Amino acid sequence: MSIPETSFSNDLPSMEDNYELSAQQIESYQKKGHIALRQVASESEIAFYEPVISHLVKQLNKHDKPLEQRDTYGKAFIQISNLWEKSEAIRRFVLAKRFAKIAADLMGVDGVRIYHDQALFKEPHGGHTPWHQDQIYWPLDTDKTITMWMPLVPISQEVGSMTFASESHLMGYINKMVISDESHRTLAGYIEGKGFETMSHGAMEAGDATFHSGWTLHSAPGNPTDTMRKVMTVIYYADGIRVAEPDSKARENDLKAWFPGIQPGDLAATALNPLVYSR
């Protein structure tokens, strides 16, 4: 499905320029497993892309039950994946070299591919996102994965960024629990037992972004406001990674969805996983 877009492809913000990181920022990310960066996208860039992304999310949203009738996962957010395939404008945003180079620099790798994008829109009075590790879903045996999480609208202190368990990424694969009430209880106990510091980066402007490792434990509070929390995410992994043997139903499903035609042991590279940055 595609959406009508005006014929201004040549006027799309290119987002090919560099966002310079300091050695201290890279060191902090690698130690904690997460970082907040300000104005990764400019006000004018967000003003262009937000309406296009919001329009497509509204078109593709399949939630047909009121919030109170959904399970915990359904209350957490409207989730739409791979918008970059459905819109030339969103393709320019998701495949932006600026974002990809940040991902490569933070991970300390020479190139990155896209795993997939996700719009995560938390509705007014939507529920919390339970504690989880993203990478339990991904059939990739590596620590070189990272997610960019970028609000498309200002986010107040009471909504805030996600909450991260600093240094939890150093533990690697903790367990196979998918996002659920059970994962929230179990992993909250694990975080407390290990003594991990938990932190949120607080209020964020549109175009700010957090980046976190695929193994970093994180959660998000509910949305107590009357406005939609609109966030766009892009998941990257190091170029040259091979697909792992799926060890769960979640990873089997992701293998089929995001690496079509690829077998365990093959390079993780299909038409759905373009190389978006290489030094």
PLY file of the C-alpha trace (Angstrom):
ply
format ascii 1.0
element vertex 279
property float x
property float y
property float z
element edge 278
property int vertex1
property int vertex2
end_header
0.00 0.00 0.00
1.27 3.47 -0.75
-0.04 6.89 0.14
-0.45 9.85 -2.16
2.54 12.15 -1.94
3.03 15.44 -3.66
5.61 15.54 -6.41
8.37 17.11 -4.34
10.76 14.16 -4.15
13.64 16.45 -5.09
12.76 18.71 -2.16
12.79 15.96 0.48
15.26 16.74 3.29
18.26 14.55 2.43
19.61 13.92 5.96
22.95 12.78 4.51
25.14 15.08 6.60
27.07 13.97 9.68
26.01 14.28 13.31
29.34 14.40 15.12
29.73 12.34 18.27
32.40 12.89 20.91
34.62 10.11 22.20
32.92 10.58 25.59
29.46 10.00 24.09
30.58 6.80 22.37
32.28 5.59 25.57
29.16 6.37 27.62
26.92 4.45 25.21
29.19 1.43 25.19
29.37 1.41 29.00
25.66 2.04 29.77
24.00 0.53 26.69
21.94 3.66 25.97
22.34 7.36 25.24
20.19 10.42 24.48
21.26 12.73 21.65
19.62 16.08 21.04
18.38 17.40 17.68
19.41 14.37 15.63
16.74 15.64 13.23
16.02 19.34 12.88
12.73 21.09 13.58
12.18 21.66 9.85
12.93 18.02 9.00
10.46 16.76 11.60
7.87 19.27 10.39
8.12 17.62 6.97
8.25 13.96 7.95
5.89 13.78 10.95
2.65 14.36 8.98
3.64 11.76 6.37
4.46 9.15 9.02
1.32 9.97 11.05
-0.90 9.68 7.97
0.43 6.23 7.14
0.19 5.00 10.74
-3.46 6.10 10.84
-4.10 4.26 7.55
-2.46 1.04 8.68
-3.56 0.92 12.33
-5.49 -2.32 12.86
-6.57 -1.77 16.47
-10.37 -2.01 16.51
-10.97 -2.39 20.26
-11.05 0.36 22.89
-7.91 0.55 25.07
-9.61 -1.03 28.08
-10.45 -4.16 26.07
-6.89 -4.84 24.91
-4.15 -6.89 26.58
-1.04 -5.25 28.06
0.84 -5.36 24.76
-2.11 -3.90 22.85
-2.50 -1.08 25.37
1.19 -0.17 25.09
1.19 1.31 21.58
0.04 1.28 17.99
2.89 -0.51 16.21
3.44 -0.37 12.44
6.58 -1.83 10.84
8.56 -1.23 7.65
6.94 2.05 6.70
10.00 2.71 4.51
8.67 0.25 1.93
5.35 2.09 1.63
6.39 5.72 1.13
9.25 7.39 -0.73
9.33 10.16 1.88
9.53 7.74 4.80
12.16 5.72 2.92
14.34 8.85 2.85
13.86 9.25 6.61
14.44 5.63 7.64
17.44 5.08 5.37
19.06 8.41 6.32
22.85 8.21 6.32
22.98 10.62 9.29
21.10 8.22 11.55
22.94 5.15 10.27
26.39 6.67 10.85
25.46 7.47 14.46
24.48 3.81 14.90
27.77 2.63 13.38
29.84 5.07 15.44
28.16 4.11 18.72
28.65 0.39 18.06
32.17 0.87 16.71
31.51 -0.92 13.40
32.30 -0.08 9.78
28.82 -0.48 8.31
25.19 -1.04 9.31
22.09 -2.54 7.73
18.44 -1.97 8.57
16.63 -4.71 10.45
13.32 -2.89 10.22
11.62 0.32 11.28
8.66 0.65 13.62
6.29 3.51 14.32
5.35 3.24 18.01
2.46 5.58 18.76
1.34 5.47 22.42
-2.27 6.62 22.53
-3.64 9.14 25.04
-3.93 7.27 28.38
-2.24 4.25 26.77
-0.60 1.68 29.03
3.00 1.10 30.05
5.51 -0.93 28.01
6.80 -3.82 30.19
10.48 -4.51 30.80
12.05 -6.47 27.94
15.07 -6.98 25.71
14.42 -6.25 22.03
16.87 -8.82 20.76
15.00 -11.86 22.08
12.91 -11.43 18.91
15.84 -11.19 16.51
17.61 -14.28 15.06
21.02 -12.62 15.26
23.86 -13.97 17.41
25.71 -10.71 18.05
25.92 -7.74 20.39
26.19 -5.35 17.44
22.55 -4.24 17.27
21.07 -0.86 18.15
17.71 0.92 18.03
17.14 4.60 17.36
13.99 5.87 19.16
12.96 9.33 17.96
9.89 11.29 19.09
8.12 13.14 16.28
6.35 15.42 18.78
7.59 16.99 22.03
7.41 14.55 24.95
6.82 15.94 28.42
8.68 14.90 31.57
5.66 12.88 32.76
5.77 10.74 29.61
9.51 10.92 29.10
11.86 8.68 27.19
12.03 4.99 27.86
13.53 3.82 31.16
16.77 1.88 30.73
18.65 -0.50 33.02
22.19 0.77 32.58
24.86 -1.86 31.83
22.26 -4.63 31.49
23.36 -5.09 27.85
26.62 -6.53 29.17
24.66 -9.58 30.39
23.67 -10.54 26.83
20.69 -12.86 26.39
18.92 -12.89 29.78
15.80 -14.94 28.97
13.28 -15.56 26.19
10.33 -13.76 27.75
8.33 -11.72 25.23
6.77 -8.38 26.23
4.13 -9.19 28.84
3.03 -8.65 32.43
5.18 -11.65 33.32
8.27 -10.17 31.67
7.71 -6.94 33.59
7.54 -8.67 36.97
10.38 -11.10 36.34
12.80 -8.61 34.79
12.03 -5.92 37.40
13.12 -8.46 40.02
16.21 -9.30 37.97
17.17 -5.61 37.67
16.75 -5.09 41.40
18.72 -8.24 42.20
21.62 -7.21 39.96
21.59 -3.64 41.27
21.38 -2.04 37.83
20.79 1.71 37.81
17.54 2.57 36.04
17.23 5.90 34.30
15.06 7.85 31.88
16.35 10.69 29.73
13.25 12.70 30.65
11.50 15.21 28.45
12.46 15.16 24.78
11.93 17.51 21.88
10.79 16.30 18.47
13.93 15.18 16.63
15.87 14.23 19.77
16.66 10.53 19.91
17.75 7.78 22.23
19.88 4.89 21.01
20.00 1.60 22.92
21.58 -1.80 22.47
19.44 -4.76 21.49
20.32 -6.37 24.83
19.61 -3.32 27.03
16.65 -3.92 29.32
14.11 -1.13 28.97
10.51 -0.22 29.67
8.30 2.83 29.17
5.65 4.47 31.33
2.07 4.86 30.22
0.85 8.03 28.57
-1.23 9.99 31.12
-1.72 12.93 28.73
-4.45 13.67 26.19
-2.04 13.70 23.25
-0.53 10.91 21.15
3.11 10.03 21.90
4.41 9.67 18.35
7.74 7.87 18.04
9.60 6.47 15.04
12.22 3.79 15.56
14.87 2.26 13.30
16.77 -0.91 14.19
20.30 -1.38 12.84
22.83 -4.22 12.97
26.45 -4.48 11.89
27.06 -5.38 8.27
28.52 -8.89 7.88
26.43 -10.50 10.66
25.04 -13.98 9.99
21.58 -15.27 10.84
21.43 -17.48 13.94
19.46 -20.70 14.33
16.10 -19.56 15.78
15.72 -20.82 19.36
12.16 -19.59 19.93
8.89 -19.10 18.11
9.43 -15.34 18.22
12.75 -15.68 16.41
11.31 -18.15 13.90
8.62 -15.60 13.07
11.15 -12.79 12.72
13.37 -14.90 10.48
10.47 -15.40 8.06
9.32 -11.78 8.24
12.59 -9.86 8.07
15.04 -12.26 6.36
12.90 -13.87 3.64
14.62 -16.76 1.87
17.59 -16.72 4.26
18.75 -19.80 6.19
20.60 -19.92 9.53
24.29 -19.38 8.89
23.68 -17.15 5.85
24.69 -13.51 5.81
21.88 -11.37 7.23
21.34 -9.43 4.02
18.19 -9.34 1.89
16.35 -6.66 -0.04
14.61 -5.81 3.25
17.96 -5.13 4.92
19.72 -2.49 2.84
23.24 -1.39 3.70
22.60 2.19 4.84
26.09 3.21 5.90
29.60 1.98 5.16
32.88 3.75 5.91
0 1
1 2
2 3
3 4
4 5
5 6
6 7
7 8
8 9
9 10
10 11
11 12
12 13
13 14
14 15
15 16
16 17
17 18
18 19
19 20
20 21
21 22
22 23
23 24
24 25
25 26
26 27
27 28
28 29
29 30
30 31
31 32
32 33
33 34
34 35
35 36
36 37
37 38
38 39
39 40
40 41
41 42
42 43
43 44
44 45
45 46
46 47
47 48
48 49
49 50
50 51
51 52
52 53
53 54
54 55
55 56
56 57
57 58
58 59
59 60
60 61
61 62
62 63
63 64
64 65
65 66
66 67
67 68
68 69
69 70
70 71
71 72
72 73
73 74
74 75
75 76
76 77
77 78
78 79
79 80
80 81
81 82
82 83
83 84
84 85
85 86
86 87
87 88
88 89
89 90
90 91
91 92
92 93
93 94
94 95
95 96
96 97
97 98
98 99
99 100
100 101
101 102
102 103
103 104
104 105
105 106
106 107
107 108
108 109
109 110
110 111
111 112
112 113
113 114
114 115
115 116
116 117
117 118
118 119
119 120
120 121
121 122
122 123
123 124
124 125
125 126
126 127
127 128
128 129
129 130
130 131
131 132
132 133
133 134
134 135
135 136
136 137
137 138
138 139
139 140
140 141
141 142
142 143
143 144
144 145
145 146
146 147
147 148
148 149
149 150
150 151
151 152
152 153
153 154
154 155
155 156
156 157
157 158
158 159
159 160
160 161
161 162
162 163
163 164
164 165
165 166
166 167
167 168
168 169
169 170
170 171
171 172
172 173
173 174
174 175
175 176
176 177
177 178
178 179
179 180
180 181
181 182
182 183
183 184
184 185
185 186
186 187
187 188
188 189
189 190
190 191
191 192
192 193
193 194
194 195
195 196
196 197
197 198
198 199
199 200
200 201
201 202
202 203
203 204
204 205
205 206
206 207
207 208
208 209
209 210
210 211
211 212
212 213
213 214
214 215
215 216
216 217
217 218
218 219
219 220
220 221
221 222
222 223
223 224
224 225
225 226
226 227
227 228
228 229
229 230
230 231
231 232
232 233
233 234
234 235
235 236
236 237
237 238
238 239
239 240
240 241
241 242
242 243
243 244
244 245
245 246
246 247
247 248
248 249
249 250
250 251
251 252
252 253
253 254
254 255
255 256
256 257
257 258
258 259
259 260
260 261
261 262
262 263
263 264
264 265
265 266
266 267
267 268
268 269
269 270
270 271
271 272
272 273
273 274
274 275
275 276
276 277
277 278
